[in-house]
Amino acid sequence: MIEKQPVQSETVDLLQVQVYRDRASMGAAAAADTAQQIRELLAVKPEVRVIFAAAPSQNELLEHLAKNPSIDWSRITAFHMDEYIGLPNNAPQRFSRYLQEHLFDRVKPGKVHLIDSSNAVEVECSRYGKLLQESPIDIVCLGIGENGHIAFNDPPVADFNDPQVIKAVELDEVCRRQQVNDGCFRDISDVPTHALTLTIPALLTGARLYCVVPGPTKRQAVERTLNGPISTACPSTILRRHPGCTLYVDRDSYGR
């Protein structure tokens, strides 16, 4: 049985930090907490609106959510937070495909709203932004990139006061190299240069944020998130100002 108790906990500003022995324990614990929040909300609301990240760092979280029999997925409205521009609709690297394979096709949420990056940028940003703003977002399941990005808000384009809900961005080289490091692309030349992403204010509208960040390649990002100045130089530092965010890390990413 997987141990779901943290080996260490701390609070940094408003951010709750839970450290787990290993990646498996971290993912199981994050999924258990997310599922409990979903159940509590469904007891008092007709639907729960959830935004999901798509990345290998989310594998364990999504696997445990998919296997959890206590969630009434028919009352979940699901979104995702970013999508490459320029990939074919059937490309295996598309984030929509990742989420469909790892979660949506398995649990059949009542509604799934996918970003269609084949649309004209302005048209899609308007369409998806309106869907997101129809009702409050209850839960955001996210990660942190090696450069501190949340969604595709890399340091050069991150804006803590962004007036937009979703926008087109040029991807930072560090971000693009991470996609190769994660095994999603063979070479950086294969990684798209642009994407659509939910903005930082849009993500922070979520009432509860569950941020899952495993592995040694994320150690510097976690260190900066917890100890650096709150700045778009490391966009994830803004999580320290959210009143309902929990950061789940393993010993490899926590580094101490």
Backbone as a ProteinNet text record, in pm:
[ID]
protein_1_A
[PRIMARY]
MIEKQPVQSETVDLLQVQVYRDRASMGAAAAADTAQQIRELLAVKPEVRVIFAAAPSQNELLEHLAKNPSIDWSRITAFHMDEYIGLPNNAPQRFSRYLQEHLFDRVKPGKVHLIDSSNAVEVECSRYGKLLQESPIDIVCLGIGENGHIAFNDPPVADFNDPQVIKAVELDEVCRRQQVNDGCFRDISDVPTHALTLTIPALLTGARLYCVVPGPTKRQAVERTLNGPISTACPSTILRRHPGCTLYVDRDSYGR
[TERTIARY]
84.5	0	88.1	49.6	129	105.2	212.5	205.1	164.6	57.3	7.1	34.6	113.3	145	275.6	279.9	404.4	511.6	635.9	747.3	785.2	734.7	763	657.3	622.6	528.1	579.5	547.6	579.7	482	478	396.7	489	482.8	563.3	466.8	463.8	360.6	224.5	142	13.2	18.9	130.3	140.9	167.9	82	101	191.4	298.2	395	397.9	380.2	384.9	491.2	584.4	696.9	673.4	689.2	665.7	793.4	793.5	911.5	952.2	853.1	882.3	767.5	788.7	692.3	557.4	560.8	436	350.4	412.6	339.1	284.2	364.1	321.5	197.9	200.8	88	-38.1	-22.9	-138.8	-202	-118.4	-169.8	-241	-181.4	-244.3	-378.6	-385.1	-511.1	-615.9	-574.8	-669.8	-727.2	-642.8	-690.4	-782	-744.5	-827.7	-963.6	-963.5	-1089.3	-1177.9	-1118.6	-1197.7	-1262	-1186.3	-1241.4	-1355.6	-1339.8	-1446	-1571.7	-1556.7	-1673.9	-1743.2	-1665.2	-1724.5	-1800.6	-1745.9	-1813.6	-1940.1	-1932.7	-2049.7	-2164.2	-2132.3	-2236.6	-2320.7	-2266.7	-2338.5	-2358.3	-2301.4	-2311	-2354.9	-2425.6	-2465.5	-2350.7	-2247.9	-2132.2	-2006.3	-1892.3	-1761.5	-1678.9	-1617.5	-1540.8	-1391.8	-1319.9	-1181	-1094.4	-979.9	-878.7	-763.7	-719.9	-612.6	-490	-372.4	-246.9	-218.5	-141.5	-102.2	49	108.7	254.1	287.6	403.1	441.2	442.9	466.3	466.5	330.7	226.3	90.8	46.1	132.4	91.6	30.2	96.9	48.6	-81.3	-90	-213	-330.5	-316.6	-426.7	-460.3	-360.2	-384.5	-470.3	-438	-515.9	-655.7	-667.2	-800.7	-885.6	-825	-899.2	-949.4	-874.9	-911.5	-999.4	-1026.8	-1102.1	-1252	-1315.3	-1456.7	-1552.5	-1500.9	-1589.1	-1626	-1570.9	-1595.5	-1707.2	-1807.3	-1914.3	-1871.6	-1802.4	-1747.2	-1854.9	-1974.5	-2081	-2116.7	-2074.3	-2103.5	-1978.6	-1876.2	-1752.1	-1748	-1716	-1685.6	-1534.7	-1468.7	-1323	-1268.1	-1160.1	-1085.1	-938	-859.7	-714.7	-652.6	-524	-469.4	-379.1	-340.6	-255	-254.2	-213.2	-205.1	-108.4	-27.6	64.4	-11.3	51.2	2.6	88.7	24	97.4	112.1	75	80.8	-44.6	-32.5	-151.4	-247.5	-374.3	-474.7	-451.1	-384.5	-359.4	-220.8	-147.1	-11.2	-16.5	67.2	63.8	106.1	177.5	224.9	119.1	6.3	-96.9	-145.5	-159.9	-201.1	-343.7	-428.4	-564.7	-563.3	-475.9	-467.8	-414.4	-313.5	-261.5	-372.4	-451.4	-556.5	-668.1	-696.7	-798.7	-753.3	-628	-577.7	-558.9	-509.9	-479.5	-600.4	-702.1	-813.2	-949.9	-970.8	-1106.6	-1172.9	-1099.9	-1159	-1187	-1120.5	-1136.9	-1252.8	-1272.6	-1373.5	-1497.4	-1491.6	-1606.6	-1669	-1598.2	-1659.4	-1786.7	-1877	-2001.9	-1979.2	-1881.7	-1845.7	-1693.8	-1640.2	-1497.1	-1480.5	-1413.5	-1388.3	-1238.9	-1205.2	-1066.6	-1029.8	-907.5	-855.1	-829.9	-884.4	-865.4	-767.9	-641.1	-538.6	-532.4	-617	-624.4	-713.9	-791.3	-871.5	-781.4	-833.1	-764	-747.1	-631.8	-598.8	-705.3	-743	-839.9	-974.2	-1014.1	-1142	-1138.9	-1030.1	-1022.6	-1008.1	-931	-916.9	-1051.6	-1128.8	-1261.3	-1353.5	-1354.1	-1443.6	-1410.8	-1283.5	-1244.6	-1253.4	-1219	-1230.2	-1373	-1469.3	-1610	-1653.6	-1607.4	-1641.4	-1586.7	-1464.3	-1402.6	-1474	-1528.4	-1588.9	-1738.6	-1795.5	-1938.4	-1973.6	-1883.7	-1902.1	-1763.9	-1756.2	-1625.9	-1557.4	-1425	-1345.2	-1323.6	-1355.8	-1346.5	-1207.8	-1146.1	-1020.7	-928.2	-799.9	-696.3	-589.8	-563	-453.8	-340.5	-229.4	-122.4	14	114.1	252.7	335.1	465.8	559.6	668	701.2	805.1	944.5	1043.2	1182.1	1222	1156.6	1185.4	1087.8	1009.4	913.5	780.7	759.2	631.4	514.4	396.9	272.8	187.4	128.8	80.4	197.1	171.4	282.5	315.1	300.1	339.3	487.4	574	717.9	758.7	875.8	916	905.1	941.9	933.3	790.7	690.7	553	459.8	509.7	424.3	383.1	256.3	203.2	105.2	141.8	55.5	-73.8	-78.2	-198.2	-254.3	-234.4	-275.4	-425.4	-467.2	-610.5	-680.5	-605.2	-664	-689.3	-776.8	-803.4	-716.1	-702.7	-619.3	-553	-427.3	-353.9	-254.1	-207	-100.5	33.7	130.1	262.4	371	488.2	608.1	676.1	715	770.7	919	959	1097.2	1179.6	1307.7	1391.6	1402.3	1412.4	1420.4	1294.4	1182	1055.3	1054.6	1100.7	1101	1198.2	1312.3	1407.2	1349.8	1267.7	1205.4	1118	1051.3	965.8	1049.4	1174.4	1264.9	1312.8	1348.2	1393.3	1286.3	1159.6	1048.4	1017.8	1085.1	1062.8	944.6	890.6	773.8	812.7	932.5	982.5	1125.9	1165.4	1299.6	1407.1	1373.8	1473.1	1403.1	1476.5	1414.1	1358.6	1416.1	1364.1	1224.1	1184.8	1050.2	946.2	991.1	899.2	841	710.1	651.6	706.4	706.6	758.7	650.2	523.4	413.2	303.1	223.6	115.1	6.2	-107.6	-212.9	-207.2	-222.2	-216.8	-317	-374.4	-448.3	-348.5	-390.9	-302.8	-293.4	-198.4	-180.5	-303.4	-362	-483.9	-597	-608.2	-712.3	-691.9	-567.3	-538.9	-566.8	-532.9	-547.6	-691.7	-784.4	-925.3	-977.2	-906	-948.6	-953.5	-1060.6	-1074.4	-970	-940	-838.4	-741.5	-613.3	-508.2	-428.6	-409.8	-330.3	-212.8	-93.4	25.1	122.1	145.8	222.9	354.2	467.9	597.8	702.5	716.1	813.7	945.7	1047.8	1168.3	1282	1405.1	1523.7	1535.2	1476.8	1488	1407.7	1319.7	1238.4	1292.8	1407	1457.8	1485.1	1549.9	1580	1452.1	1354.2	1227.7	1154.6	1156.4	1091.6	1163.8	1295.5	1374	1340.8	1333.8	1302.2	1157.9	1068.4	927.2	909.8	982.1	963.8	1048.4	1162.4	1256.3	1293.7	1259.5	1294.1	1192.1	1223.4	1126.9	1005.9	888.8	768.6	778.4	803	836.3	808.2	778.3	758.8	888.4	1003.3	1126.7	1115.4	1029.9	992.2	841.4	761.9	618	548.6	599	533.7	541	625.3	630.5	496.5	413.7	284.3	193.1	221.1	139.7	145.8	250.2	262.1	160.3	91.5	-10.7	-152.7	-165	-298.6	-341.8	-461.8	-503.5	-542.9	-550.6	-595.8	-511.2	-379.2	-289.6	-204.6	-196.2	-106.1	-5	123.2	231.6	275.1	268.4	309.8	443.3	544.5	677.2	727.7	823.3	892.5	1031.1	1103.9	1236.5	1329.4	1310.7	1397.6	1376.5	1251.7	1227.6	1245.5	1221.2	1236.7	1383.9	1463.2	1607.6	1666.1	1586.3	1642.3	1553.5
-120.2	0	125.3	223.4	345.4	435.5	482.3	573.8	712.9	766.8	896.7	1008.4	978.8	1081.4	1150.5	1282.7	1352.9	1325.9	1330	1315.8	1451	1558.1	1693.2	1787	1890	1991.6	2128.2	2228.9	2365.4	2459.6	2581.7	2684.9	2800.4	2840.6	2951.8	3060.4	3171	3271.7	3202.1	3197.7	3128.3	2985.7	2948.5	2820.8	2705.5	2604.1	2482.6	2387	2340.6	2253.8	2118.8	2011.2	1875.9	1796.2	1740.8	1666	1517.4	1436.8	1292.8	1215.5	1094.1	1009.6	986.2	965.6	936.2	984.9	972.2	1022.2	950.1	819.8	743.5	792.3	813.6	862.7	1002.1	1085.2	1221.5	1223.1	1145.5	1142.4	1087.2	983.3	923.6	1020.8	1092.6	1187.4	1303.9	1356.7	1468	1426.5	1305.7	1256.5	1236.4	1184.7	1163.3	1295.9	1397.2	1528.8	1592.2	1578.6	1633.6	1565	1433.9	1358.5	1396.8	1414.9	1454.6	1591	1684.5	1816.5	1808	1725.5	1707.9	1653.4	1552.7	1494.4	1597.2	1675.8	1776.7	1881.7	1919.7	2019.2	1961.3	1837.1	1775.9	1754.6	1753.8	1740.6	1867	1979.2	2106.7	2179.8	2125.5	2191.4	2089.9	2135.3	2041.9	1998	2082.3	2046.6	2105	2044.4	2094.7	2119.5	2237.7	2278.5	2269.2	2187.5	2154.5	2180.5	2245.9	2265.1	2168.8	2097.3	1998.8	2039.1	2011.5	2023.5	1893.1	1903	1785.5	1780.2	1687.7	1672.6	1541.9	1482.5	1359.7	1373	1493.4	1513.4	1485.2	1483.8	1463.4	1317.7	1228.3	1090.3	1022.1	1030.8	958.4	1017.7	1149.3	1214.5	1168.8	1174.2	1139.7	991.1	906.9	762.9	731.6	793.6	767.9	828.5	944.2	1001.8	912.1	859.4	774.9	646.7	598.4	472.5	492.6	617.6	644.8	626.4	528.7	501.2	597.2	687.1	772.3	903	927.2	1053.3	1034.9	1119.9	1119.7	1209.1	1150.4	1228	1286.1	1232.1	1285.3	1428.3	1472.5	1608.6	1697	1652.5	1729.8	1797.2	1925.7	1997.5	2019.1	1964.7	1962.1	2056.3	2123.5	2210.4	2168.7	2217.2	2206.3	2343.5	2355.2	2489.7	2538.6	2453.1	2501.2	2400.7	2448.3	2361.8	2422.3	2336.3	2381.1	2435.4	2531.1	2578.3	2514.7	2458.1	2407.8	2258	2184.4	2038.6	1985.3	1878.9	1816.5	1769.8	1762.3	1724	1584.5	1498.8	1362.4	1344.3	1453.5	1443.5	1389.5	1291.4	1234.8	1333.3	1441.5	1538.3	1641.1	1642.1	1740.7	1717.2	1824.9	1812	1760	1796.2	1743.7	1591.7	1540.7	1394.8	1328.5	1389.9	1335.3	1321.4	1426.5	1422.7	1326.5	1317.6	1221	1079.1	1048.6	912.9	880.8	976.8	950.9	964.8	1040.9	1065.6	1069.6	1160.1	1187.6	1066.4	992.8	874.9	763.6	767.2	662.7	691	818.5	850.9	918.5	966	1026.8	1141.7	1253.4	1369.3	1412.7	1476.3	1522.8	1617.5	1709.1	1802.2	1811.9	1811.3	1831.6	1942.7	2049.6	2162.2	2164.2	2132.6	2126.7	2252.2	2298.5	2409.8	2360.5	2431.1	2395.6	2495.3	2459.4	2551.9	2557.9	2479.9	2491.8	2608	2660.7	2780.3	2903.2	3008.2	3136.7	3177.1	3233.9	3262.1	3347.8	3457.4	3547.1	3477.3	3397.7	3325.9	3225.9	3149.8	3047.6	3108.7	3214.2	3279.3	3333.2	3389	3438.4	3323.9	3217.9	3104.4	3037.4	3006.8	2932.2	3020.9	3148.1	3240.4	3251.1	3253.6	3262.1	3136.9	3020.2	2894.9	2895	2942.1	2943.8	3039.9	3147.2	3250.9	3231.1	3123.1	3099.7	3083.2	3019.6	2998.3	2992.1	3009.2	3002.9	2867.3	2870.7	2748	2699.5	2573.3	2517.4	2464.2	2395	2323.8	2339.9	2360.6	2359.8	2259.1	2162.4	2066.6	2106.7	2148	2205.3	2154.9	2190.3	2161.3	2288.1	2271.5	2382.8	2338.2	2421.9	2388.3	2411.5	2364.1	2379.6	2526.5	2611.8	2755.6	2829.3	2754.2	2815.2	2850.6	2806.9	2842.8	2767.8	2828.8	2759.1	2774.1	2661.4	2649.8	2690.2	2763.7	2806.3	2953.4	2998.8	3134.5	3133.7	3129	3133.3	3272.8	3285.3	3416.2	3533	3517.2	3634.2	3683.3	3596.1	3635.4	3634.5	3593.8	3585.8	3725.3	3737.1	3865.5	3838.2	3880.2	3856.1	3936.3	4037.4	4120.8	4112.7	4000.3	3984.4	4008.7	4095.8	4120.9	4010.6	3923.5	3818.8	3692	3607.5	3477.3	3370.2	3377.3	3283.4	3362.5	3330.5	3407.6	3319.2	3368.6	3302.6	3352.3	3260.1	3296.2	3228.3	3290.6	3225.9	3153	3028.1	2945.9	2975.1	2983.3	3003.2	2880.5	2899.5	2785.8	2683.6	2729.5	2636.1	2549.6	2611.7	2539.4	2435.7	2474.7	2382.4	2267.1	2296.7	2188.6	2091.5	2141.6	2053	1948.9	1987.1	1892.2	1777.9	1807.6	1702.7	1619.5	1686.6	1616	1520.8	1561.7	1478.7	1361.9	1358.5	1250	1270.2	1392	1418.1	1441.9	1494.7	1519.1	1466.7	1429.7	1374.4	1481.4	1598.9	1705.9	1839.4	1940.3	2070.9	2130.5	2093.2	2144	2092.2	1983.9	1927.9	1995	2069.7	2129.9	2258.6	2273.6	2398.5	2520.5	2633.2	2756.7	2840.3	2809.6	2889.3	2799.6	2857.1	2781.5	2877.4	2821.7	2893.6	2853.8	2949.8	2919.9	3002.9	2942.4	3021.3	3114.7	3234.1	3329.9	3300.3	3364.5	3342.5	3386.2	3504.4	3538.9	3439.4	3384.7	3285.1	3161	3115	2997.6	3026	3146.4	3180.3	3206.3	3210.7	3221.9	3091.9	2982.2	2855.5	2866.3	2814	2821.7	2735.8	2617.1	2528.3	2486.8	2499.1	2460.5	2345	2240.3	2124.5	2115.7	2147.9	2163.1	2047.8	1964.4	1841.4	1855.5	1844	1875.1	1773.2	1661.3	1559.4	1569.9	1504.3	1476.1	1575.6	1526.8	1610.9	1725.1	1712.2	1820.9	1943.6	1927.9	2040.2	2101.1	2053.6	2097.8	2247.9	2299.4	2442.7	2524.8	2479.9	2552.7	2554.3	2441.7	2436.6	2527.4	2524.8	2611.5	2757.8	2797.7	2937.1	2969.9	2875.4	2897.4	2927.1	2854	2866.1	2976.9	3007.3	3095.7	3222.6	3229.3	3346.6	3457.6	3574.7	3684.7	3650.4	3699.3	3677.1	3767.8	3705.1	3780.2	3695.2	3758.9	3685.1	3622.1	3654.9	3584.1	3436	3404.2	3265.9	3268.8	3250.6	3272.5	3194.6	3075.2	2992.5	3053.5	3154.6	3218.7	3281.6	3312.6	3375.4	3280.9	3150.8	3054.8	3081.5	3148.2	3180.8	3284.3	3346.8	3445.8	3389.7	3264.6	3206.4	3142.6	3174.3	3125.3	2978.5	2912.5	2774.2	2683.2	2700.2	2619.4	2527.6	2400.7	2304.5	2258	2261.6	2214.8	2077.2	1978.4	1840.8	1815.6	1781.5	1752.7	1620.7	1560.3	1444	1488.3	1398.3	1435.4	1480.9	1423.6	1461	1607.3	1652	1789.9	1888.1	1842.6	1931.3	1955	1848	1864.6	1878.6	1855	1862.2	1785.8
0	0	0	-78.3	-90.6	30.1	89.1	202.8	154.4	213.5	169	269.7	373.2	472.1	434.9	443.8	410.7	515	471.2	564.9	623	561.2	608.4	553.1	629.9	584	625.9	547.9	585.3	516.2	563.5	500.8	462.2	336.3	286.7	240.9	313.3	293.2	307.1	202.5	211.2	157.5	95.5	26.3	123	117.3	195.4	117.1	179.5	112.1	183	105.3	160.3	85.1	162.4	105.6	129	23.6	32	5.2	55.3	45.7	-99.7	-185.8	-325.3	-413.2	-540.8	-638.5	-628.7	-604.4	-594.9	-478.8	-364.2	-247.2	-272.2	-336.1	-366.3	-454.9	-564.2	-655.9	-593.3	-512.2	-446.2	-348	-273.5	-174.8	-242.5	-348.1	-419.6	-477.1	-532	-588.2	-479.7	-364.4	-255.2	-207.3	-195.6	-150.7	-255.5	-382.7	-489.6	-493	-481.5	-483.3	-365.9	-249.7	-133	-155.5	-213.4	-241	-342	-444.3	-543.1	-476.4	-392.1	-323.6	-235.6	-163.4	-74.9	-155.6	-270.2	-353.1	-417.1	-461.8	-524.3	-424.8	-297.2	-195.9	-184.5	-234.3	-219.7	-352.2	-463.1	-593.1	-699	-802.6	-907.4	-996.5	-1011.5	-1092.7	-1031.4	-1066.3	-1023.9	-1149.2	-1156.2	-1273.6	-1240.8	-1319.6	-1290	-1412.9	-1391.5	-1496.2	-1468.4	-1572.1	-1557.5	-1639.3	-1583.7	-1657.7	-1730.3	-1838.5	-1916.3	-1923.8	-1849.4	-1849.4	-1778.3	-1808.7	-1739.8	-1587.5	-1536.2	-1390.9	-1328.2	-1410.5	-1360.2	-1370.4	-1418.3	-1445.2	-1324.1	-1210.2	-1092.4	-1040.2	-1037.4	-993.8	-1078.7	-1210.3	-1299.1	-1291.2	-1276	-1264.5	-1142.2	-1029.8	-908.5	-917.7	-979.6	-998.5	-1087.8	-1193.6	-1287	-1220.6	-1123	-1056.3	-932.8	-897.6	-774.8	-800.7	-736.2	-763.8	-695.2	-612	-531.5	-600.8	-720.4	-791	-893.8	-887.1	-986.9	-1102.8	-1198.1	-1308.7	-1398.7	-1394.7	-1480.2	-1443	-1324.8	-1278.8	-1277.8	-1350.6	-1363.3	-1500.1	-1501.8	-1625.5	-1628.3	-1730.9	-1735.9	-1842.6	-1807.3	-1897.2	-1893.5	-1990.4	-1975.1	-1995.5	-1963.9	-1945	-2056.7	-2149	-2257.3	-2371.4	-2488.1	-2606	-2706.3	-2767.6	-2871.9	-2992.3	-3060.2	-3189.3	-3297.6	-3398.7	-3514	-3522.4	-3417	-3425.2	-3494.6	-3572.3	-3630.1	-3519.8	-3553.2	-3453.5	-3396.8	-3473.5	-3425.9	-3365.6	-3346.7	-3290.8	-3148	-3115	-2979.4	-2871.6	-2909.6	-2809.7	-2771	-2838.4	-2804.5	-2661.8	-2586.7	-2447.3	-2435.2	-2530.2	-2526.9	-2539.8	-2625.5	-2642.3	-2516	-2454.6	-2328.6	-2225.3	-2206.4	-2105	-2142.6	-2270.6	-2311.5	-2280.1	-2310.7	-2289.2	-2141.3	-2063.1	-1922.8	-1830.6	-1875.5	-1783.6	-1851.3	-1944.9	-1992.7	-2057.3	-2141	-2205.9	-2105.7	-1993	-1892.1	-1797.7	-1763.4	-1660.7	-1717.1	-1841.5	-1908.9	-1829.1	-1813.4	-1746.5	-1818.9	-1743.6	-1802.4	-1917.8	-1903	-2009.8	-2015.3	-2135.5	-2157	-2259.7	-2220.5	-2310.5	-2344	-2468.1	-2511.6	-2590	-2571.7	-2650.1	-2792	-2890.2	-3030.7	-3092.8	-3091.7	-3140.5	-3292.2	-3361	-3506.8	-3547.9	-3454	-3479.5	-3490.1	-3549.6	-3544.1	-3397.8	-3365.9	-3226.6	-3158.5	-3219.1	-3155.2	-3135.8	-3233.8	-3225	-3110.3	-3100.5	-2996.9	-2857.9	-2845.5	-2715.1	-2667.7	-2758.6	-2722	-2682.9	-2762.4	-2736.2	-2602.5	-2583	-2462.9	-2339.4	-2354.6	-2242.2	-2192.1	-2283.9	-2244	-2170.1	-2215.2	-2146.5	-2003.8	-1988.7	-1855.4	-1761.4	-1816.3	-1733.5	-1711	-1762.5	-1743	-1594.7	-1520.9	-1376.6	-1312.7	-1179.5	-1113.9	-1132.2	-1133.2	-1138.4	-995.4	-972.4	-837.5	-804.9	-901	-875	-995.4	-967.1	-1071.1	-1029.8	-1117.2	-1095.8	-1189.1	-1132.6	-1213.4	-1171.1	-1250	-1217.3	-1227.9	-1218.6	-1234.1	-1331.5	-1427	-1523	-1468.7	-1542	-1499	-1489.8	-1568.2	-1562.4	-1471.2	-1395.2	-1303.6	-1368.1	-1491.3	-1554.4	-1490.8	-1495	-1467.2	-1592.6	-1637.9	-1774.6	-1865.3	-1973	-2058.8	-2036.5	-1912.6	-1876.4	-1837.7	-1940	-1917.6	-1869.9	-1807.1	-1754.3	-1852.6	-1979	-2067.6	-2095.4	-2078.5	-2113.3	-1993.5	-1875.9	-1756.4	-1711.8	-1669.7	-1624.3	-1511.2	-1390.7	-1274.7	-1281	-1366.4	-1381.2	-1523.1	-1586.5	-1725.9	-1740.6	-1831.7	-1850	-1928.1	-1992.8	-2075.5	-1993.4	-2044.2	-1982.7	-2045.7	-2177.4	-2253.1	-2364.5	-2393.8	-2493.2	-2566.2	-2681.6	-2755	-2702.6	-2689.6	-2637.6	-2720.1	-2718.8	-2772	-2657.6	-2680.4	-2574.1	-2554.3	-2428.6	-2388.5	-2428.1	-2457.9	-2496.1	-2383.6	-2258.7	-2145.7	-2140.6	-2163.8	-2166.8	-2278	-2395.7	-2509.2	-2486.2	-2423.7	-2394	-2290.9	-2199.5	-2101.3	-2170.6	-2278.7	-2350.6	-2408.8	-2445.4	-2491.4	-2372.4	-2262.5	-2142.6	-2089.5	-2104.2	-2057	-2150.2	-2264.7	-2359.1	-2451.7	-2454.2	-2538.5	-2684.2	-2706.7	-2841.9	-2851.7	-2973.5	-2994.4	-2989.7	-3044.1	-3056.8	-3040.5	-2993.9	-2970.8	-3099.8	-3212.7	-3339.6	-3369.1	-3301.9	-3320.7	-3232.1	-3132	-3034.9	-3093.1	-3093.8	-3145	-3071.2	-3138.9	-3080.2	-3013.3	-3040.2	-2987.2	-2931.5	-2843.3	-2780.6	-2734.5	-2704.1	-2632.7	-2486.6	-2398.2	-2255.4	-2177.1	-2074.7	-1976.3	-1908.5	-1877.6	-1811.9	-1662.8	-1597.1	-1454	-1373.8	-1397.3	-1323.6	-1346	-1466.8	-1493.1	-1408.2	-1396.5	-1313	-1165.9	-1123.5	-981.3	-941.2	-1037.3	-999.8	-939.9	-960	-899.8	-748.3	-689.9	-544	-474	-530	-472.4	-581.6	-551.7	-644.4	-586.2	-664.8	-625.7	-723.5	-674.9	-759.8	-732.8	-834.7	-820.4	-896.9	-823.9	-885.2	-839.6	-911.3	-872.6	-948.4	-894.8	-969.9	-956.4	-975.6	-955.8	-1055.5	-1174.9	-1272.7	-1230.7	-1132.6	-1084.9	-955.5	-910.6	-779.7	-776.5	-878.6	-880.1	-885.6	-964	-973.4	-840.4	-769.3	-638.2	-539.1	-542.3	-454.2	-477.9	-603.3	-635	-598	-620.7	-587.2	-439.2	-356.5	-212	-150	-209.1	-140.9	-217.8	-344.5	-422.4	-407.8	-459.7	-457.6	-544.7	-506.1	-586.9	-709.1	-823.4	-944	-1066.1	-1179.4	-1303.4	-1352.8	-1293.8	-1326.4	-1292.3	-1195.5	-1162.9	-1138.3	-1242.2	-1231.1	-1120.1	-1089.1	-986.8	-847	-826.3	-694.4	-657.3	-755.8	-727.5	-650	-654.2	-579.7	-429.6	-384.8	-241.9	-197.7	-290.9	-256.5	-267.9	-307.7	-323.3	-190.9	-143	-10.7	-7	-123.2	-125	-210.4	-206.4	-289.4	-202.7	-244.2	-182	-285.3	-248.4	-333.9	-285.2	-374	-343	-411	-333.2	-386.9	-330.2	-399.2	-342.2	-297	-237	-185	-296.7	-415.1	-527.6	-568.4	-570.9	-612.7	-498.9	-376.5	-259.6	-228.3	-241.1	-232	-93.7	9.9	145.2	243.1
[MASK]
++++++++++++++++++++++++++++++++++++++++++++++++++++++++++++++++++++++++++++++++++++++++++++++++++++++++++++++++++++++++++++++++++++++++++++++++++++++++++++++++++++++++++++++++++++++++++++++++++++++++++++++++++++++++++++++++++++++++++++++++++++++++++++++++

